[in-house]
Amino acid sequence: GRGRPRLDHAALDVNWSHSGDGLLVASGAGVRVGVDLERVHARPRALDLARRFFAPAERAWLQAQPAGMRDAAFLRLWCAKEACFKALRAYQQPSVISEISIGAWQNLDSQTETYRLLNSETFNSPSRNHGFTVHFLSHTYSFFIFPS
């Protein structure tokens, strides 16, 4: 059936995502990886989706964004949560993306930011976790990595 992609190699984890004409693939030894790729376009239902899938603090942060920047902010957080969800699913948890709280953003440059999972203890997952998002003209993508 459908589920998280796997390789027949115990030490190597793999994950992928596609959107529009883009494909993103990541693999790593001794880590659990998750990736998400989203095509940049208007998100008229961003606040509705946030009410359903974002933690209260994330929803408040999104609503506080200027209207002209809200779509990009939504996409940044959505990609981070989806990538984290995929990495955590390697541990067969959590059951829904709304259980994941993302925070501790840090700008590396004008296109790249790092982030951390704030509630890693909820999932009995490693506290040394990190991810990053990168923004291009046509796509935003995110990687998330847990040490195994």
Residue frames as qw, qx, qy, qz and C-alpha x, y, z in Angstrom:
[[0.000, 0.884, 0.467, 0.000, 0.00, 0.00, 0.00],
 [0.226, 0.804, -0.076, 0.545, 0.87, 3.66, 0.14],
 [0.684, -0.685, -0.101, 0.228, 3.07, 4.94, 2.86],
 [0.181, -0.875, 0.369, 0.255, 6.48, 6.32, 3.51],
 [0.772, 0.534, -0.346, -0.004, 8.97, 5.32, 0.77],
 [0.692, -0.577, 0.430, 0.064, 11.70, 2.92, 1.87],
 [0.483, 0.593, -0.636, -0.103, 14.87, 1.45, 0.51],
 [0.969, -0.180, -0.169, -0.009, 15.88, -2.12, 1.17],
 [0.548, 0.356, -0.420, 0.630, 18.90, -0.85, 3.11],
 [0.532, -0.639, -0.518, 0.201, 18.58, -0.63, 6.89],
 [0.456, -0.434, -0.142, 0.764, 21.00, 2.26, 7.43],
 [0.112, 0.029, 0.341, 0.933, 19.82, 4.49, 4.58],
 [0.229, 0.627, 0.613, -0.423, 16.63, 6.58, 4.79],
 [0.154, 0.131, 0.508, 0.837, 14.99, 8.25, 1.79],
 [0.208, 0.670, 0.570, -0.428, 12.10, 10.63, 1.21],
 [0.212, 0.118, 0.469, 0.849, 10.75, 12.61, -1.74],
 [0.232, 0.669, 0.466, -0.530, 8.17, 15.18, -2.74],
 [0.283, 0.212, 0.548, 0.758, 6.90, 16.65, -6.00],
 [0.160, 0.739, 0.413, -0.508, 4.90, 19.72, -6.93],
 [0.423, 0.807, -0.137, -0.390, 4.22, 21.08, -10.40],
 [0.811, 0.505, -0.284, 0.075, 7.22, 20.16, -12.51],
 [0.006, 0.704, -0.618, 0.350, 9.58, 19.93, -9.51],
 [0.917, -0.193, -0.349, 0.010, 10.93, 16.86, -7.73],
 [0.134, -0.740, 0.537, -0.384, 12.90, 16.82, -4.48],
 [0.929, -0.101, -0.355, 0.038, 14.68, 13.70, -3.18],
 [0.140, -0.747, 0.549, -0.349, 16.78, 13.31, -0.03],
 [0.927, -0.131, -0.348, 0.041, 18.59, 10.37, 1.53],
 [0.062, -0.753, 0.525, -0.391, 20.93, 9.92, 4.43],
 [0.709, -0.011, -0.680, 0.187, 22.73, 7.26, 6.44],
 [0.408, -0.188, -0.634, 0.630, 22.11, 7.17, 10.18],
 [0.170, 0.152, 0.208, -0.951, 19.36, 9.82, 10.03],
 [0.276, 0.580, 0.767, -0.017, 15.63, 10.03, 9.31],
 [0.080, -0.124, 0.247, 0.958, 14.81, 12.56, 6.60],
 [0.295, 0.686, 0.650, -0.141, 11.63, 14.26, 5.48],
 [0.173, -0.114, 0.312, 0.927, 11.20, 16.67, 2.57],
 [0.336, 0.715, 0.582, -0.193, 8.44, 18.77, 1.09],
 [0.211, -0.038, 0.405, 0.889, 8.31, 20.78, -2.11],
 [0.239, 0.720, 0.587, -0.283, 5.51, 23.23, -2.88],
 [0.341, 0.447, 0.386, 0.731, 4.97, 25.32, -5.99],
 [0.070, -0.321, -0.279, 0.902, 4.61, 29.01, -5.17],
 [0.109, -0.443, -0.582, -0.673, 1.11, 30.31, -5.97],
 [0.361, -0.391, 0.138, -0.836, -1.69, 32.23, -4.26],
 [0.278, -0.171, -0.914, 0.243, -3.13, 30.48, -1.19],
 [0.343, -0.434, -0.142, -0.821, -6.60, 32.02, -0.70],
 [0.802, -0.448, -0.302, -0.254, -7.49, 29.35, 1.89],
 [0.451, 0.373, -0.613, 0.531, -4.27, 29.71, 3.91],
 [0.281, -0.338, 0.490, -0.753, -6.02, 30.81, 7.12],
 [0.875, -0.094, -0.043, -0.473, -8.64, 28.06, 6.77],
 [0.841, 0.203, -0.476, 0.157, -5.90, 25.45, 6.39],
 [0.187, 0.420, -0.587, 0.667, -4.02, 26.97, 9.31],
 [0.602, -0.325, 0.270, -0.677, -7.08, 26.59, 11.55],
 [0.963, 0.001, -0.122, -0.241, -7.17, 22.91, 10.68],
 [0.909, 0.183, -0.246, 0.283, -3.48, 21.97, 10.65],
 [0.332, 0.532, -0.383, 0.678, -1.47, 24.56, 12.64],
 [0.453, -0.381, -0.620, 0.514, -0.91, 24.81, 16.38],
 [0.101, -0.911, -0.384, 0.108, -2.48, 27.88, 18.08],
 [0.341, -0.709, 0.186, 0.588, 0.82, 29.80, 18.23],
 [0.370, 0.006, 0.645, 0.668, 1.45, 29.06, 14.55],
 [0.129, 0.717, 0.633, 0.261, -2.03, 30.29, 13.60],
 [0.205, -0.909, -0.176, 0.319, -1.51, 33.50, 15.57],
 [0.404, -0.450, 0.411, 0.682, 1.86, 34.05, 13.89],
 [0.306, 0.292, 0.700, 0.575, 0.32, 33.55, 10.44],
 [0.009, 0.845, 0.528, 0.084, -2.60, 35.89, 11.12],
 [0.310, -0.821, -0.005, 0.479, -0.14, 38.56, 12.30],
 [0.492, -0.057, 0.490, 0.717, 1.67, 38.54, 8.94],
 [0.261, 0.469, -0.097, -0.838, 0.90, 41.41, 6.55],
 [0.781, 0.409, 0.343, -0.325, -1.69, 40.29, 3.97],
 [0.577, 0.731, -0.326, -0.165, 0.82, 40.61, 1.12],
 [0.137, 0.551, -0.813, 0.134, 3.28, 38.30, 2.87],
 [0.719, -0.184, 0.483, -0.464, 0.83, 35.76, 4.28],
 [0.927, 0.315, -0.109, -0.172, 0.98, 33.31, 1.35],
 [0.520, 0.556, -0.583, 0.284, 4.77, 33.07, 1.56],
 [0.271, -0.446, 0.653, -0.549, 4.62, 32.74, 5.36],
 [0.876, -0.008, 0.241, -0.417, 1.99, 29.99, 5.10],
 [0.854, 0.425, -0.299, -0.015, 4.07, 28.11, 2.54],
 [0.213, 0.590, -0.667, 0.402, 7.22, 28.34, 4.67],
 [0.472, -0.292, 0.640, -0.532, 5.46, 26.89, 7.70],
 [0.910, 0.176, 0.083, -0.366, 3.47, 24.31, 5.72],
 [0.712, 0.499, -0.486, 0.083, 6.64, 22.96, 4.08],
 [0.007, 0.496, -0.730, 0.471, 8.44, 22.78, 7.42],
 [0.666, -0.142, 0.499, -0.535, 5.55, 20.91, 9.06],
 [0.913, 0.306, -0.085, -0.257, 5.14, 18.50, 6.15],
 [0.538, 0.534, -0.619, 0.208, 8.87, 17.69, 6.03],
 [0.210, -0.392, 0.716, -0.538, 8.91, 17.16, 9.79],
 [0.823, 0.021, 0.263, -0.503, 5.79, 14.99, 9.60],
 [0.856, 0.391, -0.324, -0.097, 7.43, 12.78, 6.98],
 [0.305, 0.493, -0.723, 0.377, 10.61, 12.39, 9.05],
 [0.436, -0.260, 0.616, -0.603, 8.61, 11.59, 12.20],
 [0.892, 0.129, -0.029, -0.432, 6.54, 9.02, 10.31],
 [0.556, 0.415, -0.711, 0.116, 9.74, 7.01, 10.12],
 [0.023, -0.167, 0.806, -0.568, 9.05, 6.45, 13.83],
 [0.233, -0.434, -0.837, -0.240, 5.35, 5.67, 13.07],
 [0.187, -0.753, -0.480, 0.410, 4.19, 8.91, 14.71],
 [0.328, 0.203, 0.538, -0.750, 2.50, 11.44, 14.81],
 [0.394, 0.430, 0.810, 0.052, -0.89, 10.62, 13.32],
 [0.290, 0.865, 0.376, 0.162, -1.66, 14.15, 12.01],
 [0.490, 0.420, -0.049, 0.763, 0.38, 17.16, 10.96],
 [0.271, -0.798, -0.074, -0.533, -1.43, 19.43, 13.46],
 [0.820, -0.539, -0.120, 0.151, 0.38, 17.65, 16.34],
 [0.711, 0.098, -0.005, 0.696, 3.69, 19.13, 15.15],
 [0.115, -0.973, -0.112, 0.167, 4.83, 22.54, 16.45],
 [0.698, 0.345, 0.047, 0.626, 7.54, 24.30, 14.47],
 [0.181, -0.982, -0.051, 0.020, 9.53, 27.24, 15.76],
 [0.577, -0.604, 0.301, 0.460, 12.96, 28.69, 16.54],
 [0.668, 0.680, 0.194, 0.230, 13.37, 30.14, 13.04],
 [0.405, -0.663, 0.244, 0.580, 16.71, 31.63, 12.09],
 [0.596, 0.796, -0.013, -0.107, 17.49, 33.44, 8.84],
 [0.766, -0.208, 0.323, 0.516, 20.68, 32.25, 7.19],
 [0.180, -0.109, 0.379, 0.901, 20.34, 34.50, 4.16],
 [0.404, 0.198, -0.024, -0.893, 17.57, 36.08, 2.09],
 [0.678, 0.097, -0.526, -0.504, 16.39, 32.68, 0.78],
 [0.654, -0.016, -0.746, 0.123, 17.27, 30.18, 3.52],
 [0.468, -0.574, 0.301, -0.601, 16.00, 29.70, 7.07],
 [0.334, 0.062, -0.920, 0.196, 16.56, 27.00, 9.67],
 [0.628, -0.416, 0.000, -0.658, 13.91, 25.75, 12.07],
 [0.071, 0.171, -0.932, 0.310, 13.43, 23.25, 14.88],
 [0.547, -0.433, -0.656, -0.289, 10.63, 21.03, 16.11],
 [0.222, -0.557, 0.350, -0.720, 9.50, 22.63, 19.37],
 [0.763, -0.304, 0.308, -0.480, 7.67, 19.66, 20.88],
 [0.527, 0.384, -0.753, -0.086, 10.10, 16.82, 20.08],
 [0.137, -0.190, 0.859, -0.456, 9.60, 15.31, 23.56],
 [0.713, 0.156, 0.219, -0.648, 5.95, 14.66, 22.64],
 [0.856, 0.375, -0.260, -0.241, 7.13, 12.11, 20.09],
 [0.812, -0.431, 0.355, 0.172, 10.02, 10.62, 22.10],
 [0.746, 0.587, 0.047, 0.311, 12.21, 11.80, 19.27],
 [0.654, -0.060, -0.123, 0.744, 15.75, 13.18, 19.38],
 [0.102, -0.895, -0.225, 0.373, 15.96, 16.74, 20.66],
 [0.247, -0.492, 0.451, 0.703, 18.86, 17.39, 18.29],
 [0.503, 0.537, 0.648, 0.195, 16.64, 18.00, 15.29],
 [0.012, -0.579, 0.121, 0.806, 16.80, 20.63, 12.60],
 [0.555, 0.542, 0.589, 0.226, 15.44, 21.54, 9.24],
 [0.114, -0.415, 0.152, 0.889, 15.68, 24.29, 6.70],
 [0.512, 0.710, 0.476, -0.087, 13.52, 25.93, 4.09],
 [0.298, -0.222, 0.404, 0.836, 14.73, 27.48, 0.87],
 [0.409, 0.729, 0.391, -0.387, 12.63, 29.86, -1.25],
 [0.328, -0.026, 0.570, 0.753, 12.98, 30.19, -5.00],
 [0.296, 0.135, -0.188, -0.927, 10.84, 32.07, -7.49],
 [0.616, -0.027, -0.549, -0.564, 8.75, 29.03, -8.44],
 [0.789, -0.269, -0.551, -0.024, 9.05, 26.68, -5.42],
 [0.337, -0.679, 0.491, -0.429, 9.66, 26.56, -1.69],
 [0.831, 0.010, -0.557, -0.005, 11.25, 23.44, -0.28],
 [0.478, -0.681, 0.401, -0.384, 12.06, 22.11, 3.13],
 [0.661, 0.169, -0.714, 0.157, 14.31, 19.40, 4.58],
 [0.597, -0.632, 0.272, -0.413, 14.01, 17.97, 8.09],
 [0.623, 0.318, -0.691, 0.183, 16.57, 15.63, 9.70],
 [0.732, -0.593, 0.199, -0.269, 16.51, 13.53, 12.88],
 [0.093, 0.503, -0.855, 0.086, 19.54, 11.62, 14.10],
 [0.802, -0.120, -0.514, -0.279, 18.65, 7.92, 14.29]]
